[in-house]
């Protein structure tokens, strides 16, 4: 299919979205206006930004929460594709299900975005990226996206922000039942299928959750070059668990996610398929000294393995990351007159090591440790957050990061915020020690970010959030030809890149009545290499999305979402550019009875031909039919 120009694509997006909104609004106009059945923003509790429970109402930086309802409504089975429609998030995909995906926050690279599963780091220690295909949507309870620098709380890699994926947790069941859960089965076109089951319960202070899923797809030919013109399939099995026991003195708990899969891809040399195994888990205890003071101790384990094959022959290249961590913190809230204080002190240690047959690395293990403190203050309509952290890495030395933030409730419906923070990224094992190419003299990347924003919630039916930010990156790590190699074949990483990224994010929703809700957002950014003045390659510069959620009847609901993406430059010289694109996704859900639901969904409904990564085609139209039964 011929590609449209950027201007034409945007006009098509705006016209079609406007038409969809008008059509959906017409039959609802005569209905009595009312607020949808949802909780107010102030009751939403998040744990990611401050490493403790806090409400969105007093947040001093931008936070997005994707709940289970939104996950179940989504037409996609891919967590990376779910994220791309949210403000501040960009996704560069190397194909369909099972392929590599680069999830970026606010124009920073995927290695400058910290990805967690229940607070446990997921990135490979060699490449520094997360294998998103290892994380099934079926296992996820909610996703918290904390944008901006959060190294003062989490240490390395949280420059662009944090994506924290919280898996399904135990809890009470309807009608006081001891156990409850669901079973889902579905098929998709192009050929594929999936099934999932979960169970949860809570009794006498003990809560449990257990889930399992299986997904497989024949796939399609990912590459545009004609290399290995075959379908690239994917199969993955996964299991998640959570268990917690509450006591008068606190709680003990454990949770984890395990997945194993095989994905196929196109390559001119090396492997063209891989077996992947991943596990991210933790166990901990929380001691409540009194109602206002608690201490937490956690141990965590991360494991990531990619075993590459070439046409069924194993041993091409294997990479294993093991990461063992220990976290201890103690937090106390205090009241002095009109002032509400919260102090959190903590320490973190983790050891990460790699095993590979890709060559001899000079080092295969390293220890990283940090101590941090946070202080929050609330007085009347004012909220203040601050944090300071010291990290030590035995390979590159130390790093000190901090953050300062303030929020003010102008009215009960309108809050403004501002923050300033720093971040850093640790060089990976590949950056430092990749055989014949690593550079052990690298310094960590460092950043500074300033942000201002507002949040307006005039009622249950309306929400608006605006963020304006600028980030300066210093000592960015980039791979370039080694000047000492006349052949130009050997590339090495150097601290040569300084960047400046400015951006504006606007997102909102409005319920016209109890049956029709409109959502939308605009995401603009200016990602510049300060050395050349050029745009940074493969960084999205503009995105707009719009959605309509329509409850046609008590049993039938329809969601339509449109996304416009401006094409990014595909090279540092800004001579090649990807085409802009427009996609529409549709999902219809029908409740057969109070426990059974049918869902029909279509991604890329108009079957647009587009790419978010040069040389790789994004998925075409994908239709999915599924059935879910609650018990």
Buried (B, 14 or more C-beta within 10 A) or exposed (E): EEBBEBEEBBBBBBEBBEEBBEEBBEEBEEEEEEEBEBEEBEEBEBBBBBBBEBEBBBBBBBBBBBBEEBBBBBBBBBBBBBBBBBBBBBBBBBBBBBBBBBBBBBBBBBBBBBBBBBBBBBBBBBBBBBBBBBBBBBBBBBBBBBBBBBBBBBBBBBBBBBBBBBBBBBBEBEEEEEBBBBBBBBEBEBEBBBBBBBBBBBBEEEBBBBBBBBBBBBBBBBBEEEBBEEBBBBBBBBBBBBBBBBEEEBBBBBBBBBBBBBBBBBBEEEBBBBBBBBBBBBBBBBBBEEEEBBBBBBBBBBBBBBBBBBEEEEEBBBBBBBBBBBBBBBBBBEEEEEEBBBBBBBBBBBBBBBEBEBEEBEBBEBEBBBBBBBBBBBEEEEBBBBBBBBBBBEBBEEBEBBBBBBBBBEEEEBBBBBBBBBBBBBBBBBBBBBEEBBBEEBBBBBBBBBBEBBBBBEEBBBBBBBBBBBBBBBBBBBBEEBEEEEEEEEBBBBBEBBBBBBBBBBBBBBBBBBBBBBBBBBBBBBBBBBEEEBBBBBBBBBBBBBBBBBBBEEBEBBBBBBBBBBBBBBEBEBEEBBBBBBBBBBBBBBBEEEEEBBBBBBBBBBEBBBBBBBEBBBBBBBBBEBBBBBE
